[in-house]
Amino acid sequence: MGLFSKNNNDDDDSEEEIEYVLFQGATSGKEANLEENQKLAAAGLPLAKEVVTDALALRAEMFKVEPQGPKALVTFFVDGMKRPGPRLPIQKANALVQILKLLGGGDIKVRDKPQRCGLKAEYRDLPFELTIKTRPAPPAKGPKAPPAEQLTVVFRNTKTKRVVPEDIGMPEVVKSKVRHYGKSNSGIVLIVGPPESGLTTTALCALRCVDSYMYQCYIIGDLGTRTVLNVPVFEQEEGHTLEHTFLRIQRNEGNLVYMAELTDPAVVKDVIQGSTEMTFMSEMYARDAADGITKFVELVGNPALAAEQLRMVVSHKLIRKLCPKCKEAFRPNPKLLAQVGLPEETETLYRKARPPEPDEKTGELPEPCRACDGAGFRARAAVFEMIDVTEGMKAVIAGGGDSAAIRKQAKEEKQLNFQKDALRLVLDGSTGLDELQRTFAPPGGPRRKKKPARRRPPE
């Protein structure tokens, strides 16, 4: 591993030769001019290779650099969990941010606006795509403090193909509903999820539920290097409004339009109008399906209109998978099975390996599992929930119901929720009940009732 690994050793003879990441150019094809930025390259390029190499060696899905006064904190995210990295002097952190922007095709002269760009890389013969996102951060105190930026780098192994619903474990009930509404030539299907959770991957897999050989599907927007089999990008003509583009798609006998994230009320207005003649599928950042519905209603500005055109909302959440090398099997208590809703005939469940016992003679602890580095988990899986806009759900939405009212209606209708879907991963041994408890526990955990303070007796 690199500069920040736990296994650094001052004895050069005992160190393993480090295999650093190889940067291969911007995903946009824009070439980085390192000759004109020699000073930046000298300061930032070695550091960028160290940090990115360490992140990939840790199996991190992303890392962040956040300025904190005269220092900046690097944080790695491995299977959704934070792993603290080094604190860098703010000058070094700025060099790291700027060189990654330069390599990814961003504009290093712009620091007061958010930017997004991409970088191709290779590590240990595996191809990766790095999505580089920056946004302004409060500068360090002092008259000569340089502008600061927060950096987020998200990794995607492009060799791992997740292009069909089965690749992400999408349940059959979700696939069939998306397929049904996708070919109906009207309405809106939303795919929602938290930021940095693979939302676009889930949305594109949902798009594949629709038979693109029988129904004409188009994409509006930039997917970067991603493509969808038999679903072309519909080129917008210069000077044409979105309404004109939708009319052109209708003339081309379009059945379904996939669009990037919905955030602009003006765009949503055009989508609502177009959804009377075609099906629209789009993505949106939200905690869950109910939260996605309330955000959509806010964008539309008219609960009744939103309820009329919305057909369904699919949401996903990522949970950690037990390490297949060290997970432990156990026989569950029948009361536990009944409590969580598992079949009473379930004989075996799995859990994270318990901490190893020290050697009786030497007192030394055995080496941690090499597959997960002793974490007990390796990789993540998606669980799903779905809100079908039935007549009952439509009435709740049209009446201005909030997220709690929408969740209550979905529960009464016994629609698919996260906890119900997650139990399939418990049954097949992919994850454990403790991980479900961690993932779905209310923020802050269960609250304890405060005991009334005792009054001191009068003296």
ABEGO torsion letter per residue (X at the ends): XBAABAABBABAAABBBBBBBBBAEBAAGBBBBAAAAAAAAAAAAAAAAAAAAAAAAAGBABBBBBBBEABBBBBBBBGGBBBBBBBBBAAAAAAAAAAAAAAAGBBAABAABBBBBBBBBBBGGBBBBBBBBBBBBBBBBEAABBBBBBBBBBBBBAABBBABAAAAGBBAAAAAAAAAAAAAGBEBBBBBEBBGAGAAAAAAAAAAABBAAABBBBBBEBAEABBBBGBBBBBBBBGBBAAAAAAAAAAAGBABBBBBBBABAAAAAAAAAAAAABBBBBBBBBABAAAAAAAAAAAAGBAAAAAAABABBBBBBBBBBBBAAABBBBBBBAAAAAAAGBBAABABBBBBBBBBBBBAAAGBBBBBBAAAGGAGBBEBBBBBBBBBBBAAAAAAAAAGBBAAAAAAAAAAAGBBBAAAAAAAAAAAGABBAAAAAAAABBBGEBBBBBBBBBBBBBX
